[in-house]
């Protein structure tokens, strides 16, 4: 499997928002962490009407977490490997309320990456994958920071670990639309196709990724894997050997 970008692991949803907060509202993360939901709501609500856009955006970040506070659930979802995953999530009505605040936050502060990431993460843990793909497409068209591609790529390993391979494929195809000819994106498309046992489809993507980044051993190795799955043993052997020859990690 492809060497994914390092995962942006979020054990606590509000941890996305602990940086760069306006001073007057800065205590809300500690209140959420202490499960003092009502106090957080009391602190943040007045800032929705602040004259400062930054404080308004921060208030909506806070209130998105207030909406989730105390509304945890355990949910079971099927995966593309024929199994299932049990994980924590939130009640649907709480997710709806939190998303309204995050959407408003993005309107107020479109270049605040943390809000875009928070929305994607919430949709992921809520198993709203179709909405997650649409949100990514929207965020790619809004956020212009140079760190964007790395931020979006961080969801690839999360989806792979959840064995949501089709979602991962759809996610990568959105990135391919916005960041064409990126070898990591194209390579991940091929990797997800391999995981879906669609090796014949994966080969052209992996060939292109290898052409764009010929010194990347993972591209060569994944191409060998695709040929292996397609029962093209001679080609698989060739690309496995190339991948090994390029790999500098003992």
C-alpha positions in Angstrom: 0.0 0.0 0.0 1.1 3.5 -0.7 3.1 5.4 1.9 0.4 7.9 2.9 1.0 11.4 4.2 1.2 11.5 8.0 -2.3 11.4 9.4 -3.8 14.5 11.0 -5.0 12.6 14.0 -7.7 14.4 16.0 -8.5 12.7 19.3 -10.5 15.7 20.5 -12.5 17.7 18.0 -11.9 21.1 19.6 -8.1 20.5 19.4 -8.3 21.9 15.9 -9.1 25.3 17.3 -6.6 26.0 20.1 -4.4 28.3 18.1 -4.6 32.0 17.2 -7.7 32.7 19.3 -8.8 36.3 20.1 -8.0 37.0 23.8 -11.5 37.7 24.9 -12.8 34.3 23.9 -9.6 32.3 24.4 -10.9 30.3 27.4 -13.5 28.3 25.6 -11.3 25.3 24.7 -10.5 24.7 28.4 -14.2 24.9 29.2 -15.1 22.3 26.5 -12.2 20.1 27.7 -13.6 20.2 31.2 -17.1 19.4 29.9 -18.4 22.8 31.0 -20.7 23.1 28.0 -23.1 25.7 29.4 -20.2 27.9 30.6 -18.6 27.7 27.1 -21.9 28.6 25.5 -22.3 31.6 27.9 -18.8 32.8 27.1 -19.0 32.4 23.4 -22.6 33.5 22.5 -22.1 37.3 22.9 -19.1 37.2 20.5 -21.4 36.1 17.7 -22.4 39.8 17.5 -18.8 41.1 17.9 -17.7 43.9 15.7 -14.5 41.9 15.0 -14.8 39.3 12.3 -12.1 37.1 14.0 -14.1 37.0 17.2 -17.3 36.1 15.4 -15.5 33.2 13.6 -14.0 32.0 16.9 -17.5 32.1 18.5 -18.8 29.8 15.8 -15.9 27.4 16.3 -16.8 27.4 20.0 -20.5 26.9 19.5 -19.9 24.1 17.1 -18.2 22.3 19.9 -20.9 23.3 22.4 -23.4 21.6 20.0 -21.4 18.4 20.2 -20.7 18.5 23.9 -22.4 15.7 25.7 -23.9 14.2 22.6 -21.4 11.4 22.0 -22.6 8.0 20.6 -21.0 4.8 19.5 -21.7 3.8 15.9 -20.9 0.8 13.7 -20.2 1.1 10.0 -19.4 -1.4 7.3 -16.2 -1.1 5.3 -14.8 -2.1 1.9 -12.8 -5.0 3.3 -15.9 -6.9 4.2 -15.8 -6.0 7.9 -16.9 -3.2 10.1 -15.6 -0.6 12.5 -17.0 0.6 15.8 -16.1 4.1 16.7 -17.2 7.2 18.5 -19.4 9.8 16.9 -22.2 12.3 17.7 -26.0 12.4 17.6 -27.2 13.5 14.2 -29.0 16.5 15.4 -25.9 17.7 17.2 -23.8 17.2 14.0 -26.4 19.3 12.1 -26.1 22.1 14.6 -22.3 22.0 14.7 -22.1 22.1 10.9 -24.2 25.2 10.7 -21.7 27.0 13.0 -18.7 25.6 11.0 -20.3 26.7 7.7 -20.9 30.2 9.1 -17.3 30.2 10.4 -16.0 29.5 6.9 -18.0 32.4 5.5 -16.6 34.7 8.1 -13.0 33.5 7.9 -12.5 31.6 4.7 -8.7 31.4 5.1 -8.9 29.8 8.6 -7.7 26.3 7.7 -8.8 24.9 11.1 -12.5 25.4 10.3 -12.2 23.6 7.0 -10.4 20.7 8.7 -12.9 20.7 11.5 -15.8 20.3 9.1 -14.1 17.5 7.2 -13.2 15.7 10.4 -16.7 16.0 11.8 -18.3 14.7 8.6 -15.8 11.8 8.7 -16.5 10.7 12.2 -20.2 11.1 11.6 -20.0 8.7 8.6 -21.4 11.4 6.3 -18.9 10.6 3.5 -20.9 12.0 0.6 -21.1 15.3 2.5 -17.4 15.1 3.3 -16.5 14.8 -0.4 -18.7 17.8 -1.2 -17.2 19.8 1.6 -13.7 19.0 0.4 -14.6 20.2 -3.1 -15.9 23.5 -1.6 -12.9 24.0 0.7 -10.5 23.4 -2.2 -12.1 26.2 -4.0 -12.1 28.6 -1.0 -8.9 28.0 0.9 -5.7 29.3 -0.9 -2.9 28.6 1.6 0.2 26.9 0.4 -0.3 24.2 3.1 -3.7 23.2 1.6 -2.6 20.0 -0.3 -0.8 18.6 2.7 -3.8 19.4 4.9 -6.2 17.6 2.6 -3.9 14.7 1.9 -3.8 14.0 5.7 -7.3 12.4 5.4 -6.0 9.7 3.0 -4.5 7.5 5.8 -7.5 8.0 8.0 -9.9 6.7 5.3 -7.5 3.9 4.5 -7.3 2.9 8.2 -11.1 2.9 8.3 -11.0 0.7 5.1 -13.3 3.2 3.4 -11.5 2.7 0.1 -14.2 4.0 -2.2 -14.5 7.1 -0.1 -10.7 7.5 -0.3 -10.8 7.2 -4.0 -13.5 9.8 -4.4 -11.6 12.1 -2.0 -8.4 11.8 -4.1 -10.3 12.4 -7.3 -11.5 15.7 -5.9 -7.9 16.6 -5.1 -6.9 15.6 -8.6 -9.4 18.0 -10.0 -8.0 20.9 -7.9 -4.3 19.9 -7.9 -3.7 18.2 -11.3 -0.5 16.3 -12.0 0.4 15.9 -8.3 2.2 12.6 -8.1 1.1 11.9 -4.5 -2.5 12.5 -5.4 -2.3 10.4 -8.5 -0.4 7.7 -6.7 -3.0 7.6 -4.0 -5.7 7.2 -6.6 -3.9 4.1 -7.8 -3.3 2.8 -4.3 -7.0 3.1 -3.5 -7.9 1.3 -6.7 -5.5 -1.4 -5.8 -7.2 -1.7 -2.4 -10.5 -2.0 -4.2 -9.0 -4.9 -6.3 -9.3 -2.8 -9.5 -5.7 -3.3 -10.5 -6.3 -2.8 -14.3 -7.7 0.6 -13.6 -4.9 1.5 -11.1 -2.0 0.8 -13.5 -2.4 4.0 -15.7 -2.5 6.2 -12.6 0.5 4.5 -11.1 2.4 4.7 -14.3 1.7 8.4 -14.4 2.7 8.9 -10.8 6.0 7.1 -11.5 6.6 9.3 -14.5 6.0 12.4 -12.5 8.1 11.3 -9.6 10.5 8.6 -10.9 12.7 8.6 -7.9 9.9 7.8 -5.5 10.2 4.1 -4.5 6.6 3.9 -3.4 5.4 4.7 -6.9 7.5 1.9 -8.3 6.5 -0.5 -5.6 2.8 0.3 -6.0 3.1 -0.2 -9.7 4.7 -3.6 -9.1 1.8 -4.4 -6.7 -0.7 -3.5 -9.4 0.9 -5.7 -12.0 1.1 -8.5 -9.4 -2.6 -8.2 -8.7 -3.2 -8.2 -12.5 -1.1 -11.5 -12.8 1.5 -9.7 -15.0 4.3 -11.3 -13.1 7.3 -10.3 -15.2 6.3 -6.6 -15.0 5.6 -6.9 -11.3 9.1 -8.3 -10.8 10.6 -5.5 -12.7 8.9 -2.8 -10.7 9.3 -4.5 -7.4 13.1 -4.5 -8.1 13.1 -0.9 -9.1 11.2 0.0 -6.0 13.8 -1.8 -3.8 16.7 -0.2 -5.7 15.3 3.3 -5.0 14.4 2.7 -1.3 17.0 4.4 0.9 15.3 3.3 4.1 17.3 0.4 5.5 
